[in-house]
Amino acid sequence: MPIAFTDQSLQHCNTLGLPAQALVAVLDDEAAIPGLCQERGVPIFILGGGSNVVMQSHVQHRVLRVALRGIRLWQETADHWIVEAAAGESWHGFVTHCLDQGWPGLENLALIPGTVGAAPVQNIGAYGLELDQRLHSVVAWDLQAGQERTLLPSDCGFAYRDSVFKRAGAGRWLIVRVRFALPKTWLPRLDYPDLRDHPSLLGAAPMPRRIYEAVCDVRRRKLPDPAVLGNAGSFFKNPVVDAARAVALTQRFPDLRHYPQADGRVKLAAGWLIEQAGWKGRRLGPVGMHERQALVLVNHGGAQAADVQALAQAVRQSVRERFGVDLEQEPVVLD
């Protein structure tokens, strides 16, 4: 039976709380996917939790909300638990479930909003861990080719907050299930000061549950709850520059927060750049940068996509003028 798209409001389906109207359908059964492959015309935008998107008021794309459910231990090896989750599962709920079952390894990624299916698209990461470091495989439909594929990490084109799924654009990939290889020989990831110096981890064995709770505590203290204050999490990517550029910047700005990367380049803290450019807690109309975390753009009420983009452009310009660094927006624009 073909999926029916009907005209609906998406204001409560995006964490920024922007008003939006589109033709929307819900996918809760994989059996309906072949019918989507046969449709042509207006492209389909795959929507998870709506936590990484800026929606225009009248969306031209058809929108498919993924509601596939299920978590299981797909396979067990001598070294790993291979855990599979359906794309519509809550990401944080999945991380919590894994810990409850005694399968650690994702605790640094706790409390990241969104769904399991959206996680590989963005190659989510936090506190020294990125999703691709735990990924086993992705089961996805190539809607253009009309076939299901299983992609290994090497097939996914992962980069910092990027993947082949994101670069392909709307209407190509529909992720249905994601599998993770969680290590039986577990080692803590405490590279970031926020975790390493967290009171609950000082003088205590850094067990998975303790790290999970510390990550949740740090995120709750720093980041606003979208249910209370509309936001899309980190609005800009941390820029990555070459080593020579990083040296020049740290000579000019000794307090610049920066993190050397494996390839010799250096990642700069976008939040620090934005704060030093004077935008922390500052508003432009109904939107602003959050008072506790300058990297988070918030909707104080009544904002539309144009307000968000105007603030984003103003912030980018200020950072470029002060530091000579270009910021890249993280949320995708749905028009």
C-alpha positions in Angstrom: 0.0 0.0 0.0 1.6 3.3 -1.0 2.4 5.9 1.6 0.1 8.9 1.6 1.5 12.3 2.0 -0.8 14.9 3.6 -0.5 18.6 4.3 0.7 19.1 7.9 2.4 21.5 10.2 6.0 20.7 11.2 6.3 23.3 13.9 6.4 20.6 16.6 8.7 18.4 14.5 11.7 20.7 14.6 13.5 21.6 17.8 14.0 25.2 16.8 10.2 25.5 16.8 10.0 27.2 13.5 6.6 27.3 11.7 6.6 25.1 8.6 4.0 23.5 6.4 4.6 20.5 4.1 3.3 17.3 2.6 4.2 14.8 5.3 4.0 11.0 5.7 5.1 8.6 8.5 7.2 5.5 7.8 6.6 2.8 10.5 6.9 -0.3 8.2 9.8 -1.2 6.0 7.4 -3.0 3.6 6.2 0.4 2.3 9.7 1.5 1.2 9.7 -0.1 -2.4 6.7 2.1 -3.1 8.7 5.2 -2.4 11.3 4.1 -4.9 8.7 4.1 -7.7 7.7 7.7 -7.0 9.2 10.6 -9.0 8.9 14.3 -9.0 9.2 16.3 -5.7 12.2 15.0 -3.7 11.7 13.4 -0.3 13.4 14.8 2.8 14.0 12.2 5.5 13.2 13.6 8.9 14.3 12.1 12.2 14.0 14.1 15.4 14.2 17.5 13.7 17.1 18.5 15.9 19.5 19.5 13.0 17.3 21.4 10.6 16.2 24.9 9.8 12.7 24.8 8.2 11.3 27.4 5.8 7.7 28.3 6.3 6.5 26.5 3.1 8.6 23.4 2.5 8.7 22.3 -1.1 10.0 18.9 -0.4 7.8 16.0 0.7 8.8 15.1 4.2 9.0 11.5 5.4 9.1 11.1 9.2 10.9 7.8 10.1 9.2 5.9 13.0 10.8 2.5 12.6 11.4 0.8 16.0 13.4 -2.0 17.5 16.7 -2.8 19.2 18.4 -6.2 19.3 21.8 -7.8 19.8 22.4 -8.7 16.2 25.7 -10.6 16.7 28.3 -11.4 19.3 32.0 -11.9 18.6 34.9 -12.6 20.9 35.7 -8.9 21.0 32.4 -7.0 20.4 28.7 -6.9 20.9 27.1 -6.0 17.5 23.9 -4.1 18.4 21.3 -3.1 15.8 18.8 -0.3 16.2 16.0 0.8 13.9 16.3 4.3 12.4 13.3 5.8 14.3 14.7 4.9 17.8 15.7 7.9 20.0 19.5 8.2 20.0 19.7 8.9 23.7 17.3 6.1 24.5 19.4 3.7 22.5 22.6 4.8 24.3 20.8 4.3 27.7 19.4 0.9 26.6 22.9 -0.3 25.6 24.3 0.6 29.0 21.4 -1.1 30.8 22.2 -4.3 28.9 25.9 -4.1 29.8 27.0 -3.0 26.4 29.2 0.1 26.9 31.0 2.2 24.4 28.6 5.0 23.5 28.4 6.8 26.8 30.3 9.9 25.6 27.5 10.4 23.1 24.7 10.5 25.7 21.9 13.1 25.5 22.6 14.0 21.9 19.1 14.8 20.5 17.7 13.1 17.4 17.2 9.6 16.1 19.5 6.6 15.5 18.9 6.9 11.7 20.1 10.5 11.7 23.2 9.8 13.6 25.4 8.5 10.7 24.2 11.3 8.4 25.8 13.8 10.6 28.5 11.5 12.0 27.6 12.8 15.4 30.4 13.2 18.0 31.0 14.6 21.5 33.7 14.5 24.2 36.4 12.8 22.1 34.2 10.1 20.4 32.7 10.2 16.9 30.0 7.7 15.7 32.2 6.3 12.9 34.6 4.9 15.6 31.8 2.6 16.9 29.9 1.9 13.6 29.7 -1.6 12.3 27.3 -1.1 9.3 24.4 0.9 8.0 21.3 -0.7 6.3 19.8 1.8 3.9 17.7 2.0 0.8 19.1 3.8 -2.2 15.8 5.3 -3.3 17.1 6.3 -6.7 18.4 2.8 -7.5 15.4 1.1 -5.8 17.5 -1.3 -3.7 18.5 -2.0 -0.1 22.2 -1.8 0.6 24.4 -2.6 3.6 27.2 -0.1 3.9 30.4 -0.6 5.9 32.1 2.4 7.5 34.5 2.6 4.5 31.5 3.1 2.2 30.0 5.9 4.2 32.6 8.7 3.4 32.7 9.8 7.0 34.3 13.1 7.9 33.8 15.7 10.6 30.0 16.1 10.8 29.7 14.7 7.3 29.0 11.6 5.4 28.0 10.3 2.0 24.4 10.3 3.2 24.6 14.1 3.9 26.4 14.9 0.7 24.0 13.0 -1.5 21.2 15.4 -0.6 17.5 14.8 -0.2 15.8 11.9 -1.9 18.7 9.5 -2.2 19.3 7.5 1.0 16.8 6.3 3.5 18.6 4.7 6.5 16.4 1.9 8.1 18.8 0.2 10.6 22.2 1.0 12.1 24.6 -1.5 13.7 27.3 -0.7 16.2 30.3 -2.7 17.3 30.6 -2.1 21.1 33.9 -3.3 22.6 34.0 -6.0 25.2 37.4 -4.6 26.3 36.2 -1.2 27.3 38.4 1.8 27.8 37.2 5.2 29.0 37.4 8.3 26.8 38.2 11.2 29.1 40.1 13.5 26.6 38.0 16.6 27.3 38.5 18.6 30.4 34.7 18.8 31.1 34.8 15.1 31.7 38.3 14.6 33.1 37.7 17.3 35.7 34.1 16.4 36.5 33.6 16.0 40.3 31.9 12.6 39.9 34.9 11.2 38.1 37.7 12.6 40.3 39.2 9.9 42.5 36.7 7.3 41.3 37.0 4.5 38.8 35.8 5.9 35.5 33.1 3.3 34.8 30.7 3.6 31.8 27.7 4.6 33.9 29.6 7.3 35.7 30.8 8.7 32.4 27.3 8.6 31.0 26.0 10.5 34.0 28.8 13.0 33.8 28.1 13.7 30.1 24.4 14.1 30.8 25.2 16.5 33.7 27.6 18.6 31.5 25.2 18.8 28.6 22.2 19.8 30.8 24.2 22.5 32.5 25.5 23.9 29.2 22.7 23.4 26.7 19.1 24.5 26.8 16.3 22.0 26.7 14.6 22.4 23.2 11.2 21.7 25.0 11.8 24.9 27.0 13.8 27.1 24.6 13.8 26.2 20.9 17.3 25.4 19.6 19.1 23.0 17.2 22.1 22.3 19.4 25.5 23.4 18.2 24.7 25.7 15.3 28.2 25.9 13.8 30.9 23.3 13.2 34.2 23.7 14.9 36.4 25.0 12.1 39.5 23.0 11.3 42.6 24.9 10.1 46.1 23.9 9.1 48.9 23.9 11.7 50.6 27.1 10.5 47.3 29.0 10.7 46.6 27.6 14.2 50.1 28.8 15.4 49.5 32.3 14.0 46.1 32.5 15.7 47.3 31.2 19.1 50.1 33.8 19.0 47.5 36.5 18.5 45.0 35.0 20.9 46.8 32.9 23.5 43.6 31.7 25.2 42.2 30.3 21.9 40.8 26.8 22.6 42.2 24.4 20.0 42.6 20.7 19.6 45.3 19.0 17.4 43.9 16.4 15.0 45.5 13.2 13.8 46.1 14.6 10.3 48.2 17.4 11.6 45.5 20.1 11.4 43.9 21.8 14.3 40.3 22.1 15.4 39.2 25.4 16.8 36.4 25.9 19.3 33.6 27.7 17.5 31.9 28.6 20.7 35.0 30.4 22.0 35.3 32.3 18.7 31.7 33.3 18.8 31.9 34.4 22.5 35.0 36.5 21.8 33.3 38.1 18.9 30.7 39.4 21.4 27.7 37.2 20.6 27.3 35.1 23.7 23.8 36.0 25.2 23.2 38.6 22.4 19.9 38.7 20.5 18.9 39.8 17.0 15.2 40.1 16.9 13.5 36.9 18.2 16.7 34.8 18.0 20.0 34.9 19.8 23.1 33.0 20.9 22.5 31.3 24.2 23.7 33.0 27.4 25.5 29.9 28.7 26.8 28.4 25.4 27.6 30.8 22.6 27.6 28.0 20.0 23.8 27.4 20.4 21.4 29.6 18.5 18.0 29.8 20.3 14.5 30.9 19.4 13.1 33.2 22.0 9.7 32.9 20.5 8.1 33.7 17.2 11.1 33.3 15.0 11.0 32.2 11.3 13.8 30.7 9.2 14.8 34.2 7.8 15.5 35.3 11.4 17.7 32.3 12.0 19.7 32.9 8.8 20.1 36.6 9.5 21.6 35.9 12.9 23.8 33.1 11.5 25.1 35.4 8.8 25.8 38.2 11.4 27.8 35.8 13.6 29.8 34.4 10.7 30.7 37.9 9.6 31.8 39.0 13.1 34.0 35.9 13.5 35.5 36.4 10.0 36.3 40.0 10.8 38.0 39.3 14.1 39.8 36.0 13.5 39.8 35.5 9.7 38.0 32.2 10.2 34.9 31.1 8.3 32.2 29.2 10.3 30.1 26.6 8.6 26.5 26.1 9.6 25.7 22.6 11.0 21.9 22.3 10.6 20.7 21.7 7.1 18.1 24.1 5.5 14.8 22.5 4.5 13.2 24.6 1.8 
